[in-house]
Amino acid sequence: MTTPINTLIRKSFKSSFRLALVGTLAAGATFLAATDDPQQAHAGHTNEIPAKLVEVVRNATRQFIDVNAATATGYRPAFGCV
């Protein structure tokens, strides 16, 4: 059950070529679907945040505006992040 090295190289090249071709087509489709008009691109998005939600978050986090108060209650950086 030995396969000639030329056959293995050819199969490997074909697989790599197919993967590169699919990637290129996917990238091309993304660029073709993109629009130059930012207003049109974000037409379905709204930037309105409910005022009540903002108020709730601000009230819940007000006590931690000072970093020393947050560390005094036991909060610490996780995984080196602050």
C-alpha positions as CSV (number, residue, x, y, z in Angstrom):
1,M,0.0,0.0,0.0
2,T,2.5,2.5,-1.1
3,T,1.4,5.7,-2.8
4,P,3.9,7.5,-5.1
5,I,5.1,10.8,-3.7
6,N,3.9,12.6,-6.8
7,T,0.3,11.5,-6.2
8,L,0.5,12.8,-2.6
9,I,2.0,16.1,-3.7
10,R,-0.7,16.5,-6.4
11,K,-3.5,15.8,-3.9
12,S,-2.0,18.2,-1.4
13,F,-1.6,21.0,-4.0
14,K,-5.2,20.5,-5.2
15,S,-6.5,20.7,-1.6
16,S,-4.5,23.9,-1.0
17,F,-5.6,25.4,-4.3
18,R,-9.3,24.7,-3.5
19,L,-9.0,26.2,-0.1
20,A,-7.3,29.4,-1.5
21,L,-10.0,29.6,-4.2
22,V,-12.9,29.4,-1.7
23,G,-11.2,32.0,0.5
24,T,-10.7,34.3,-2.4
25,L,-14.3,33.9,-3.5
26,A,-15.6,34.6,0.0
27,A,-13.4,37.7,0.3
28,G,-14.6,38.9,-3.1
29,A,-18.2,38.4,-2.2
30,T,-17.7,40.4,1.0
31,F,-16.1,43.3,-0.9
32,L,-18.9,43.3,-3.5
33,A,-21.6,43.4,-0.9
34,A,-19.9,46.3,0.9
35,T,-21.3,49.7,0.3
36,D,-19.5,53.1,0.2
37,D,-22.4,55.0,1.8
38,P,-22.1,54.8,5.6
39,Q,-25.7,56.0,6.0
40,Q,-27.0,53.2,4.0
41,A,-24.8,50.6,5.7
42,H,-26.1,51.6,9.1
43,A,-29.7,52.4,8.1
44,G,-31.1,49.4,10.1
45,H,-29.2,50.3,13.3
46,T,-30.4,52.7,15.9
47,N,-28.3,54.4,18.5
48,E,-31.1,54.9,20.9
49,I,-30.5,53.5,24.4
50,P,-33.5,53.5,26.7
51,A,-33.0,56.2,29.3
52,K,-34.2,53.9,32.0
53,L,-31.5,51.3,31.3
54,V,-28.8,54.0,31.4
55,E,-30.1,55.2,34.7
56,V,-30.1,51.7,36.1
57,V,-26.6,51.0,35.0
58,R,-25.3,54.3,36.3
59,N,-26.9,53.8,39.7
60,A,-25.6,50.3,40.0
61,T,-22.0,51.3,39.2
62,R,-21.9,54.7,40.9
63,Q,-20.2,53.2,44.0
64,F,-17.3,51.9,41.9
65,I,-16.3,55.2,40.2
66,D,-13.4,55.3,42.6
67,V,-11.1,52.3,42.0
68,N,-10.1,52.1,45.6
69,A,-13.8,51.6,46.6
70,A,-14.0,48.8,44.1
71,T,-10.9,47.0,45.4
72,A,-12.1,47.5,49.0
73,T,-15.2,45.5,48.1
74,G,-13.2,42.7,46.7
75,Y,-13.0,43.4,43.0
76,R,-9.6,42.6,41.4
77,P,-8.2,42.6,37.9
78,A,-9.0,39.4,36.1
79,F,-6.2,37.8,34.1
80,G,-4.1,40.9,34.3
81,C,-6.8,43.1,32.7
82,V,-8.0,46.2,34.4
